[in-house]
């Protein structure tokens, strides 16, 4: 159904990098979720009233909250699609993450409410009425929720949306909770064994666990998480395509995510110090445009000149490389250059260390300086410590 509606209502639906297309997908899935969850709420509320089952009634209101979550998703995608303005020059794309976070909060609240209702049911048990109509309603609900899980997950992956993936998690948790409720109904129907309240507790814990997972997935991009390795690889591949034109290497890549389709990146690209600066600058402009066009981002490149054919520079660089290779962990260095003076030679470079490295920044600098001082020659190290952002 979603595929058919997509082809009808979303123009250029395959171009998911376009913010307008992403917005259309989100609003379409949000509207569909509102309609289906509202229907499920009515069916389950009737079934719960007829059977006297607290688990079915709680499951019905869970679907009502899902309809509210779909409203949040719809509004979130609508607001995220707004153009940048003076107050928000980087756009409103992170609202999509906020909407996903709100969906997660709703899931947690419903899990807590279901847990409370189930405990009350255990303390004050009541017999439940079960018939084939009620079981049929539950089976229909499971099928609908399975369908919603698959289409939300497919769309979430297609447009790389944390909000849609949170909605998919919600759908599968609802499916499993309804399956558990159905089991308790069947057990009561066949063997006259009533575990309605206990079943509700198991479902509640599962819903809460799902909400925690969905919240974690939406909080990470809000706080600022590293870019996907595939995205970094694409950046590196595009830049290194210009190796014959003068690119030697790259470092200090930083990616800022302001929401899907609103990515800014900066990177240092190494070029020969002896090259024609105008030609190299033109090449850098071309690479910036390539990155912007191919990856739908805003790219800024800093050009770093590198001395390739200076014998002393290369010897000292190899010396520093040997020192750093002897350190534990993924420690690297770049921007190496020397400045010779009458009394000593400055070795100037940056060291890149992981955030969880065992040594503090001051200890790293002190260790490298001590190791350099042990080498023959009068060398003084000027070191800046960078963090690995990718």
C-alpha positions, 0 to 999 in steps of 0.5 A: 500500500505504501509503495502505491501511495508513494508513487502516487503522492511523492514526485521523484520519490527515488531521490531520497537525498532531496529534503522535500522528498524526505519530508513527503515520505515522513508525512505520508508514513505519519498519516498512514500511521495515524489512520491505522492506529486509530482503527486498531484502538477502536477494535481493541477497545471494543474487544477489551470492553467485551472481555474485561481484559486489562491487557487488551484495554491497555494494548488499545490505549497503547495504539492510541498513543501510537496514533499520537506518536504518528502525529508527532512524526508527521509534524516533526517532518513538516517542521524539519523541512522548513528552509533555513532562516536568520534564527536557524541558518543551518536549517531545522533538520534536527527537529526530526531527531527531536520528534523521534525522541518524543516518540521514544518518551511516549513509548516509555510512558505507555510501558510504565502505565501498562506495568502499573495496570498489570500489577493492579490486575495481579493484586485484584484478579478478575475473570476475562471473557474470551471468544473467537471474535476477540481472538480474531481482532487480536490476530488482525492487530498483529498482522497490521502492526507487522505491516507497519513495522516493515514499511516504517523500517523500509522507509527509515532505511531508505531515507536514513531517518532515526524518527522512522526507525523509532516508529518501526521499533514501536510497531514491533513492540506493539506486535509482540505485546499483542501476541503475548496478550493473544497467548494469555487469551488463548490459554484462558479460552482453552485451559481456563488459566488466567495469566492476564496480569503477568502477561501484561508485566512481561509486555510492559518490560518489553515496551520499556526496553524498546523505548530505551533503545529508540531513545538512545538512537535519537539522542546520539545524533542530537548530542553529536555522533561520528559520521558513518564509516561509509560516508567518510570513505566516500569523502576520502575516495573523492578527494584522493581521485585528484592525486595526479593533480596534486593531492598528497593526503588528507586529515582533520576531517570534521563532519557536522550533522544538522539533520538529514540532508544538512551536513557540513564538513571541513577537511585539510588536504595536503598538497606539494609546497612547490606546486603552483598555488593558483592551480592547486587552489582551483583544484581545491575548489573543484573538490569542494564542488564535487563533495557538495554535489555528490554527497549533498553537503557543504564542504570547506577545504583547508590547503596544507602545503607539504615539503616532499623532497627535503632530505632533512625534513623526511629524515626527521619525519621518519624519526617521529613516525618511529616514536609514535609507532611505538605508542599503544593505540591508534595514535597518528600525526600530521602537518609535520614541518621543521623550522631551522634556527642557529641554536636548535631546530623546531619540529612542528606537528599535530598528534591525533589521539582517540578520545579514550586514550590511556594517557592525558594530552599533557602526558602524550606531549611530554612523552614524545618530547622526551623521546625526541630529546634522546635522539642525536641533534638539538631538536625542540618539538612543538606539538598540538593534540587533536582528537579523532572525530571520525 
